[in-house]
Amino acid sequence: MSAALDIIDTKSTRARMLARLRGNANHTSHETPPPSTETLDASIDAHYAAYRPFANDSASELIERFQQMLEAAHAQVIRANASTWAADLAQRLAAAGVRRLLMDRACAEGNALAQALPPGIRACDFAQPIEHWKAELFDTVDAGFTVARSGLAATGTLVVVPDAGSPRTVSLVPPLHVALVHARTLHADLHAAVAAERWRDAMPTNLVMISGPSKTSDIQQTTAYGAHGPRALWVVVIEEEHAQ
């Protein structure tokens, strides 16, 4: 048996590859130039407009669809109005046994909820690096409260933009995540949200999209909740009072 090995001529192989690339470049340089960004945008918009079955849904219909999709993913939806939501949510949290609530009291919604909390629930700010209170955070905080930027009715998805006062940890670590979304910020789907909010002008550097509590499945397709995040998700939808 011969021990000789076939030696690959790397120089020749490289030369052939470069020749092909140059040939393709010369060939495409004479073709029609690619469409402009505006043309592509118009084409994409037309595609979604043609295949979106609920493009003309009313505000109430968007809320209904949003709720149905969230509940199908085992989230709890609480529909409320701007004047009573904080008191109602505070009562629900107390009834659920929440004693420590992680939240950003600097935002208007966080401040309103903090003032409505009963004495038995302590509002906690994320005011220090996680390394300084990791054990306390993981062991004693019962729920986290965030305010979503918007919602997607087609999939029941919350669009959350974390910041210094309400980082991703608030929606990820506590066993219960409570998210508030204003009904006026609901969109039909992701494409509609991107267009309406003009993401192309100021794309957020850190977006979190949430479509239910954390869940995973093993090889037998047995679903378990809370393996990689909160076991429960409450979504408070604030409807405009004149639309009630």
KEPA-533875 format. One line per 8 residues: number of its first residue (from 1); their letters; for each residue z, y, x of C-alpha. Coordinates in Angstrom, 1 decimal. Layout:
NUM	A	Z:Y:X | ...
This chain:
1	MSAALDII	0.0:0.0:0.0 | -1.1:3.3:1.5 | 1.7:5.9:2.0 | -0.8:8.8:2.0 | -0.2:11.6:-0.4 | -2.8:13.7:-2.2 | -2.3:17.2:-0.9 | -2.9:20.0:-3.4
9	DTKSTRAR	-5.0:22.8:-2.0 | -2.9:25.7:-3.3 | -5.1:28.4:-1.8 | -8.2:27.1:-3.7 | -6.2:26.6:-6.9 | -4.9:30.1:-6.7 | -8.3:31.5:-6.0 | -9.8:29.7:-9.0
17	MLARLRGN	-7.0:31.0:-11.3 | -7.5:34.6:-10.1 | -11.3:34.3:-10.6 | -10.8:33.2:-14.2 | -8.4:36.1:-14.9 | -10.8:38.6:-13.4 | -13.6:37.2:-15.4 | -11.6:37.4:-18.6
25	ANHTSHET	-10.6:41.0:-17.8 | -14.2:42.0:-17.2 | -15.2:40.3:-20.4 | -12.6:41.9:-22.6 | -13.2:45.4:-21.2 | -16.5:45.6:-23.1 | -15.1:44.4:-26.4 | -13.9:46.6:-29.3
33	PPPSTETL	-10.7:48.4:-28.4 | -7.5:47.2:-30.1 | -6.5:48.9:-33.4 | -4.2:51.9:-33.3 | -0.5:51.7:-34.1 | -1.2:53.5:-37.4 | -3.8:51.0:-38.4 | -1.5:48.1:-37.6
41	DASIDAHY	1.3:49.6:-39.6 | -0.9:50.2:-42.6 | -2.1:46.6:-42.4 | 1.4:45.2:-42.2 | 2.6:47.5:-45.1 | -0.3:46.3:-47.2 | 0.5:42.6:-46.5 | 4.1:43.0:-47.6
49	AAYRPFAN	3.2:45.1:-50.6 | 0.8:42.3:-51.7 | 3.3:39.4:-51.3 | 6.6:41.1:-52.4 | 7.1:39.8:-55.9 | 9.9:42.3:-56.7 | 8.6:45.4:-55.1 | 9.2:47.4:-58.3
57	DSASELIE	12.6:46.2:-59.1 | 15.0:48.8:-60.4 | 18.3:49.7:-58.6 | 20.3:47.4:-60.9 | 17.8:44.5:-60.4 | 18.1:44.9:-56.6 | 21.9:44.6:-57.0 | 21.6:41.5:-59.1
65	RFQQMLEA	19.2:39.8:-56.6 | 21.5:40.8:-53.7 | 24.5:39.4:-55.5 | 22.7:36.1:-56.4 | 21.6:35.5:-52.9 | 25.0:36.2:-51.4 | 26.8:34.0:-53.9 | 24.3:31.2:-53.2
73	AHAQVIRA	25.5:31.4:-49.6 | 29.2:31.1:-50.7 | 30.1:34.8:-50.3 | 32.1:36.6:-53.0 | 30.6:39.8:-54.4 | 32.8:42.5:-55.9 | 31.0:45.2:-57.8 | 33.0:48.5:-58.0
81	NASTWAAD	32.6:52.2:-58.4 | 33.4:55.0:-56.0 | 36.6:56.1:-57.6 | 38.4:52.7:-58.0 | 37.1:50.4:-55.4 | 39.8:51.0:-52.8 | 42.7:50.4:-55.2 | 41.0:47.3:-56.6
89	LAQRLAAA	40.2:45.9:-53.1 | 43.8:46.6:-51.9 | 45.1:44.5:-54.8 | 42.7:41.6:-54.1 | 43.7:41.6:-50.4 | 47.4:41.5:-51.3 | 46.8:38.6:-53.8 | 44.9:36.7:-51.1
97	GVRRLLMD	47.9:37.0:-48.7 | 46.4:39.4:-46.3 | 49.1:41.0:-44.2 | 47.2:42.6:-41.3 | 43.8:44.2:-41.8 | 41.6:45.2:-38.9 | 39.6:48.3:-39.8 | 38.3:51.7:-38.7
105	RACAEGNA	40.4:54.4:-40.4 | 38.2:57.1:-38.9 | 35.4:56.5:-41.3 | 35.7:57.8:-44.9 | 35.7:54.3:-46.5 | 38.3:53.0:-44.0 | 40.5:56.0:-44.6 | 40.3:55.5:-48.4
113	LAQALPPG	41.2:51.9:-48.2 | 44.1:52.5:-45.7 | 45.7:54.9:-48.2 | 45.4:52.4:-51.0 | 47.0:49.5:-49.2 | 50.4:48.4:-50.4 | 53.4:48.4:-48.0 | 52.9:44.7:-47.4
121	IRACDFAQ	49.5:45.1:-45.7 | 49.3:46.8:-42.3 | 46.1:48.5:-41.2 | 45.2:47.8:-37.6 | 42.8:49.9:-35.5 | 40.6:48.5:-32.7 | 42.1:51.1:-30.3 | 42.4:49.1:-27.1
129	PIEHWKAE	40.3:46.6:-25.1 | 40.3:43.1:-26.5 | 41.8:41.7:-23.2 | 45.0:43.6:-24.0 | 45.7:42.0:-27.3 | 43.5:38.9:-27.6 | 46.3:36.6:-28.6 | 47.6:39.0:-31.3
137	LFDTVDAG	44.1:39.6:-32.6 | 43.2:35.9:-32.9 | 46.6:34.7:-34.2 | 47.9:37.5:-36.5 | 45.0:39.4:-38.0 | 44.1:38.1:-41.4 | 41.0:40.1:-42.3 | 38.5:42.6:-40.9
145	FTVARSGL	36.9:45.5:-42.9 | 33.5:46.9:-42.1 | 31.0:49.3:-43.7 | 27.4:48.0:-43.8 | 24.5:50.3:-43.0 | 22.4:48.7:-45.7 | 21.6:45.5:-47.5 | 18.5:43.3:-48.1
153	AATGTLVV	18.2:42.0:-51.6 | 15.6:39.3:-50.8 | 18.1:37.3:-48.6 | 21.5:38.8:-49.5 | 21.9:40.1:-46.0 | 24.2:42.9:-44.7 | 22.9:45.1:-42.0 | 25.8:46.2:-39.8
161	VPDAGSPR	25.7:48.5:-36.9 | 28.8:48.0:-34.7 | 30.3:51.0:-32.9 | 33.4:51.7:-30.8 | 35.7:52.0:-33.9 | 34.3:48.9:-35.6 | 32.8:46.5:-32.9 | 31.4:43.1:-33.7
169	TVSLVPPL	34.8:41.6:-33.2 | 35.9:43.1:-36.6 | 33.4:41.0:-38.5 | 33.5:38.0:-36.3 | 37.1:37.1:-35.4 | 39.3:37.4:-38.5 | 39.1:34.5:-41.0 | 38.1:36.9:-43.8
177	HVALVHAR	35.4:39.5:-43.4 | 35.3:42.2:-46.1 | 32.2:44.3:-46.0 | 31.4:47.4:-48.1 | 27.9:48.4:-48.9 | 26.7:51.3:-51.0 | 24.2:50.2:-53.7 | 22.0:53.1:-52.9
185	TLHADLHA	21.3:51.6:-49.4 | 19.9:48.3:-50.7 | 16.3:47.5:-49.9 | 14.0:44.8:-51.2 | 13.7:43.1:-47.8 | 13.8:43.6:-44.1 | 10.3:45.2:-43.9 | 11.3:47.7:-46.6
193	AVAAERWR	14.6:48.6:-44.7 | 12.8:49.1:-41.4 | 10.3:51.4:-43.1 | 12.8:53.4:-45.2 | 15.3:53.8:-42.5 | 12.6:54.5:-39.8 | 13.9:52.1:-37.3 | 10.9:52.8:-35.1
201	DAMPTNLV	12.3:56.3:-34.5 | 15.8:55.3:-33.5 | 16.1:51.5:-33.2 | 19.8:50.6:-33.1 | 20.8:48.9:-29.8 | 23.1:46.5:-31.6 | 22.4:45.2:-35.1 | 24.2:42.5:-36.8
209	MISGPSKT	22.7:40.8:-39.9 | 25.2:38.8:-42.0 | 24.1:36.5:-44.9 | 27.3:34.7:-45.8 | 30.4:33.3:-44.1 | 30.1:31.5:-40.8 | 28.9:27.9:-41.3 | 27.5:25.0:-39.3
217	SDIQQTTA	26.4:21.4:-39.9 | 26.8:18.3:-37.8 | 24.1:15.6:-37.4 | 25.0:14.2:-40.8 | 24.4:17.6:-42.4 | 28.0:18.0:-43.3 | 28.6:21.8:-43.7 | 31.8:23.3:-42.2
225	YGAHGPRA	32.8:26.9:-42.7 | 34.5:29.1:-40.2 | 33.5:27.2:-37.0 | 32.0:30.2:-35.3 | 33.3:33.1:-37.4 | 35.0:34.0:-40.6 | 35.5:31.3:-43.2 | 35.1:33.7:-46.1
233	LWVVVIEE	33.0:36.8:-46.8 | 33.8:39.4:-49.5 | 31.1:42.0:-50.2 | 32.1:45.1:-52.1 | 29.1:46.8:-53.6 | 29.7:50.4:-54.5 | 27.6:51.4:-57.5 | 27.0:55.0:-58.4
241	EHAQ	29.1:56.0:-61.3 | 26.2:57.6:-63.2 | 24.4:54.2:-62.9 | 27.2:52.2:-64.5
